[in-house]
Amino acid sequence: MEHGSSGLRRLVREVAKFGAVGGAGLLVNLGVFNLVRHATDLPVVRASVIATIVAIIFNYLGFRYFTYRDRDRSGRTRELTLFLLFSAVGLVIENGVLYAATYGFGWDSPLQSNIFKFIGIGVATLFRFWSYRSWVFRTLPAREAVADAESLLKAESKKTRTQRVS
């Protein structure tokens, strides 16, 4: 039973870190979207795609070096390829919602665009969370994690003994 509660705590911590990075990425996404939308004559969905790409780059750095820093780091090319693939699917989901609202229903005021961009980000985030944790930032195999922990403990123990002797 204790194992289950520690697994739940780990998941809650992971969701919180994912949410922190995602929340910052949301601000980047909406900020760039509104900046591009108001500073250029680009159509709304193009401005949104640019903002989404900037947010994807921001989020990769946050996920790799904060949320999932303890995850398997071997195979960076594979990790980045999968991240970009799943991010592209998320981009299509996110901007598909905005496209449908803008061109399907004619809802294209700045407020409506921000509302549907936000809804699209929310739907895409559910997909991204599942895909990133399942396929991109995989957990280390248990045997490897135990070996890493044991080597870290041995190194700490050796360092402590060396400090006591000096």
C-alpha positions in Angstrom: 0.0 0.0 0.0 2.8 2.4 0.8 4.3 1.9 -2.6 1.0 3.1 -4.2 1.0 6.3 -2.2 4.6 7.1 -3.1 3.7 6.5 -6.7 0.7 8.9 -6.4 3.0 11.5 -4.7 5.4 11.1 -7.6 2.6 11.6 -10.2 1.3 14.6 -8.3 4.8 16.1 -8.3 5.2 15.4 -12.0 1.8 17.0 -12.8 2.8 20.0 -10.7 6.1 20.4 -12.5 4.5 19.8 -15.9 1.9 22.4 -15.0 4.5 25.0 -13.9 6.4 24.6 -17.2 3.2 24.5 -19.2 1.8 27.5 -17.4 4.9 29.5 -18.3 4.7 28.1 -21.8 1.0 29.2 -21.9 2.1 32.8 -21.1 4.8 32.7 -23.7 2.3 31.3 -26.3 -0.4 33.8 -25.6 2.1 36.7 -25.3 3.8 35.9 -28.6 0.4 35.3 -30.2 -0.9 38.7 -29.2 2.3 40.5 -30.0 2.5 39.0 -33.5 -1.2 39.5 -34.1 -1.1 43.2 -33.2 2.4 44.0 -34.6 1.9 42.4 -38.0 -0.8 41.8 -40.6 -0.5 38.1 -40.4 -3.8 36.1 -40.4 -4.8 34.9 -36.9 -3.9 31.2 -37.4 -0.5 32.0 -38.8 0.2 34.2 -35.8 -0.9 31.4 -33.6 1.3 28.8 -35.3 4.4 31.1 -34.8 3.5 31.5 -31.1 3.0 27.8 -30.7 6.4 27.1 -32.2 8.1 29.5 -29.8 6.2 27.9 -26.9 7.3 24.4 -28.1 11.0 25.4 -27.9 10.5 27.0 -24.5 8.6 24.0 -23.2 11.2 21.5 -24.4 13.9 23.3 -22.4 11.6 23.4 -19.4 10.5 19.8 -19.6 14.0 18.4 -20.3 15.8 20.4 -17.6 13.1 20.8 -15.0 10.1 18.5 -15.2 11.8 15.4 -16.5 15.5 16.1 -15.6 15.7 12.8 -13.7 14.5 10.8 -16.8 16.5 8.7 -19.2 18.9 11.0 -21.1 20.3 8.4 -23.6 19.0 8.7 -27.1 18.6 12.5 -27.2 18.0 12.4 -31.0 15.1 9.9 -30.4 13.8 12.1 -27.6 13.9 15.3 -29.6 12.4 13.6 -32.7 9.5 12.2 -30.6 9.0 15.5 -28.8 8.8 17.4 -32.1 6.5 14.8 -33.6 4.0 14.9 -30.6 4.4 18.7 -30.4 3.4 18.9 -34.1 0.3 16.9 -33.4 -0.4 19.2 -30.4 0.1 22.2 -32.7 -2.5 20.8 -35.2 -4.9 20.2 -32.3 -4.4 23.6 -30.8 -4.6 25.6 -34.0 -7.3 23.4 -35.4 -9.6 24.6 -32.7 -8.7 28.2 -33.5 -9.1 27.6 -37.2 -12.5 26.1 -36.8 -13.7 29.0 -34.6 -12.2 31.6 -36.9 -13.1 30.3 -40.3 -15.9 27.9 -39.5 -17.9 30.1 -37.2 -16.5 33.6 -38.0 -15.4 34.2 -34.4 -12.4 36.3 -34.9 -12.4 39.2 -32.5 -9.3 39.5 -30.4 -11.2 38.2 -27.4 -12.7 35.3 -29.3 -9.4 34.4 -30.8 -7.7 34.4 -27.3 -10.6 32.3 -25.9 -10.3 29.7 -28.7 -6.5 29.7 -28.6 -6.7 29.0 -24.9 -9.2 26.2 -25.4 -7.0 24.7 -28.1 -4.0 24.8 -25.8 -6.0 23.1 -23.1 -7.1 20.2 -25.4 -3.6 19.9 -26.9 -2.0 19.9 -23.4 -3.9 16.8 -22.4 -2.5 15.0 -25.4 1.0 16.4 -24.8 1.1 15.3 -21.2 0.2 11.8 -22.0 2.5 11.5 -25.0 5.6 13.2 -23.4 5.4 11.1 -20.2 4.7 7.9 -22.1 7.0 8.2 -25.1 9.4 11.1 -24.9 10.7 11.5 -21.4 10.7 7.8 -20.3 11.6 6.7 -16.8 14.9 5.0 -16.3 14.6 1.2 -16.0 14.5 0.3 -12.3 17.8 -1.7 -12.5 19.6 1.2 -14.0 18.1 3.7 -11.5 19.2 1.5 -8.6 22.7 1.2 -10.0 22.9 5.0 -10.4 21.7 5.5 -6.8 24.2 3.0 -5.5 27.1 4.6 -7.3 26.0 8.0 -6.1 25.9 6.7 -2.5 29.3 5.1 -2.8 30.8 8.4 -4.2 29.2 10.4 -1.3 30.4 7.9 1.2 34.0 8.0 -0.2 33.9 11.8 -0.2 32.7 11.9 3.4 35.5 9.5 4.5 38.1 11.6 2.6 36.8 14.8 4.3 37.0 13.2 7.8 40.6 12.1 7.2 41.8 15.6 6.1 
